Amino acid sequence: MQHITDAMIDAAVSPQDAQQVLLEAFRAFGHGEAAMQERIRTEAGGVKLSTLGAVIPGQQVAGAKVYTTIQGRFTFAILLFSTEDGRALASFDAGAITRLRTAACSVIAARHLARPASRRLGLFGAGVQGRAHAQQMAQAFALEEIRVCDPYAPADLAAQLQAQCGTRVRMCTQAAEVIDGADIVVTASRSTTPLFTGDQLGPGTFVAAIGSSLPHTRELDDRALQRAACIAVEWRPQTQREAGDLVLAAPGLVTPDKLVELGALVTGQALGRRTDEEITLYKSVGVGLEDVALAGLAWKRLLDRA
């Protein structure tokens, strides 16, 4: 059984590759042709073990992602199986997969929920996920400016990100600076409380909130949820259990007609953005379908090159 490292994944799979295979996986899920396993967390002595998985017959793979959380640090691994004969195909270091798939799914959501002419990105949090989102959004949209708010960012972050994205980057200290005039807002922080008030969002803004998958933390307030015409999620059962943005919302605020699954969006079963003035949201918690689909692609690419 092959072990696939993060470096091997980065060499074999581009962000565009990730977006395409994840689009296909969510289409399969939307048509009932793939299945997911919800995240299960087990904790003792300050160590948390989390597992989640998926079965994707169209890709001929099934698998599980397992990871530890110790003092806020994650270590990821994936085990991939064949759906044809059940054999174990490969194990993976899954840091690269986690980075790629989260941003790729935000881009997929943005293509249905953001305005095509979006030019300004507001970014809260410039860690691994924040930078990955900036890069993939800059490739997907003709961005003219990226505004970043991260009190822990290194002094040379703006220069680094500008070189990686090919787009002007401006560091900001206030939420209002980031949001003012932004077409797309990405929240990729470790914040436990809302980063801004929903009243600050301009008409037509698309927000991708990806920083938390815990029921007691949130990056968006009730006003942002209330103003949103559409809230897209990867999978209702897991999101409604894990996403503090929704779990902590006022009763009745997130109505069934407002909440749509990504699989329904990409298959056309649900509408995305309907007008230029609508505020739209995407709340990600990370689901097993994403990890297994991307692992399956990486394994196939490397097998073909062997």
N, C-alpha and C positions, 0 to 999 in steps of 0.2 A: 504493500500500500504506500502510495506516494505521500510525502509531506510537502505542502506548498507554503512558501514563506510570503511575507508581505512584499518583499522586493520582487519576487516572481510574479505576483499579482499586478503590481504597478507596471511591470514590463510587458505584461500580456493583455491588460484590459485598460482601455481609455475611458474617460468619463462618458463619452458618447456611446461606447459599447455598453457601459453600465445602464445608461438611460434606456437604450433599446431593449435589453434583455429584461429590465424591470417593467417596462411598458408591456412587453409580451406576457410577463408573469401576472401582472395585475389584470390584463385582459382575460387570461385563463381563469383567474380567480373570480372575476366578474361574471364569467359564463359558467361557473360551478365546476371547472375542470382542474382545479387545484385546491388544496386545503392547508390550513395553518393550525399550529398549536400555540396556545397562549403562553406568555412568559410566566414561569413559575420561579419565585424567589425563596430561598432558604437561607437562614442566617443564624450564626452562633459565634460567640466570642469576638464580635466585631468584623467577622468575615461573612460576606454575602455571596451565595452561589446562585446564578440565574441561568435558566434554560428556556429555549424557544425553538420552534422548528417548522418544517413544511414538507408537503409532498407535492411534487410537480410532475405528473406523468408525461406531459408534453415535452419536457426537457429530459425525461428519463432519469430524474434524480429525486431523492428525498434526503433530508438531513436535519441536523440539530446544531444550534449554536449554544455553547456553554461558556460562561465567563464568571470571573471573580471580581468583586469590588472590595478593596481594602483601603481604608483611609482616603476614599474618593478616587482611587486609581483603578482602572479597568484592565483586565487581561483577558483577551478573547481567543476562542478556538472554535473551529467548525469541523464536524465529521460528516462526510458525504457518502451516500449509498446509491446503488443502482436500483431503479424500480423494475428493472427487467429480471434480474436474478438475485437481488438482495445483497450482493457483495459490497463490502466497504471499498470505496473508490479512492478516497484521499482524506487526509486531515489538513487543516489550514491554520496558520496564524491569521487571525481575522481582524487585525487593526486596519489594514488597508481596505478590506471589504466594508467594514463599518463606516469608514470615512467616505468611500465612494458611493455606497448605496444610499446613505442619508441625503446627501446633496443631490444625487440623481433623482430621487423621488420628489424632492422639493422642486426641481426643474420640471418634472412631469406635471406636478400640480400647477406650477406657474404657467405652463403652456395652456392650461384650461381656465385658469383663474386670474392671471395677470393680463394687463393690457399689452398687446403685441408691441406697441411703440414705447414700452417702458424704457427709461433712460437713466434713472437715478435709483441706486440701491442704498438703503440704510441698514447697517449691520450692528447688532448688539452682540458683542462677544467675538473675539478674534483668535480663539484657540484653534485646534485642529479642525473642528467642524465649521467654525465661522470662516476660516480661510478657504476650506473646500467649497463652501457655498458661494463665496465671492468669485472664485475661479470658474465654477460651473455656470453661475448666473451670467458672468461676463461673456462666456462663450455662447450662451443661449440667447442673450439679448444684447442689443447694441448700446451697452451702458456707456454713459459719458462721465459719470462720477459715482464713487463709492464713499459713503460717509460711515466712519467707524467710531463706536463708543466702546472702549474697553479700558478700564483703569489699570489693568495689569499688563497691557500690551508693551512689548519692548520698544525702545526709542526709535528703532529703525523699521518698525512694522509698516508704516505707510510706504516707504521706499520698496520694501520687499514685496508687498501686495501689489503695488503699482506695476512692478516688473513682471509679476506672475500673471496679472489680469490684463495688462495693456490698457489700463483705465486710470484716470486721475483718482487718487485716494486722499481723503481729508479726514484727519482725526478730530473728533468732537468730544466735549466734556459733558454736554447736556443732551438729554433725550430729545428735546425740542429741535435741536440742531440736526439731529439724525433724521427725524421724521419729516421736517418741513420740506415739502415738495418731493418727497420720496414716492416713487411708483411701486417699488417693492421694498418690504421691510423683512429682514430675517432676524429672529431672536435665537441666538445660539449661546446662551449664558448659563451660569449656575445659579441665577437668581431664584430666591424662594418666594418673592413677592413681585407684583406687576412692575414692569420696567417703565411704563408710561400709561397715561390715561387714554382710553379709546377716543376721547374727544379730540385728541391731537392728530388723529389720522385724517388725511385729506380724502376727498371723494376719489374713488377709483383705485385706492391703495390695495395691494395684495400683501398679506402678511403670512410668512411661513414661520411658525413657532416650533422649534425643534429641540430646545434646550433641556427639557425635562420629560421623564416618563414616570414620575412619582406623584401619587395622589394628593400629597400635602404641599406641593410647590406649584407655582404658576408664574408665567411671564406676561400674561395678558389679563386685563381686568374685565369686569362685567360689562363695562360700557363698550369695549371693543367687540365683545361677543354680541351684544345687543345691536350694534350698528352693522354687523356683518350680514350680508344677504345670503351668504353660503359659507358653511364650515365643512371643509373636506377632511376626512380622516382615513387612515389606512384600512382599519378594520374596527367596526363599532364595538364588538365585545371587549377587545383588549383596550382600546382607547378610552371607553367610558369607565373602565375600571382603573386605569393608570394615570390618565391625564388630569393633573390638578387643575389646569385651566378650565376643564369642563366639570370635574368632580366638585370643585369649590364654588362653581357658579351659582347664582341665585336660582331657586327652584323655578322651573318653567321658562328659563331664559334661553336654553338651547333646545329648541323645538324639533320634533322629528322631521319636519319639512325643511329645516335649515341644515340638518346634518346629512352629509352624503359620503359614501365610501369612494376611495380612489378607483376601485374596480368599476364602479358604476359610471364614474366620469369618463374613463378611458374607453369604455364600451358604448358610450352614448346613451346609457340607460338613465343618466341624470344630467341635467344642464349644469354648465359651469357659469362663467361670467355671462350676464345677459345685457348689461349696459356699461358704458364707460364710467358711470358715476358710482357703481356699486363698490362697496368695500367687501373683500373676500378674504377668507382665512384658510390656512392649511395647518392642522395640528398633527404633528408626527410624534410617535413614541418609539418607532422602530419595531418591525414585525419579522417573524421568521421567514416569511415568503421572500423578503428582500435578500437576506443572507444566503439562503439556499440557492436562489436563482443566480446570484452573482458568483457563488462558489462553483455552481455547475458550469457556468460559462468559462470561468478561469481554468477549471479542470479540463474541459474540452479543448480549449485553446492550447494548453500546454501539452496535451496528449497528441494533438495534431502536429505540433512542432517537434515532438520527440523522434 
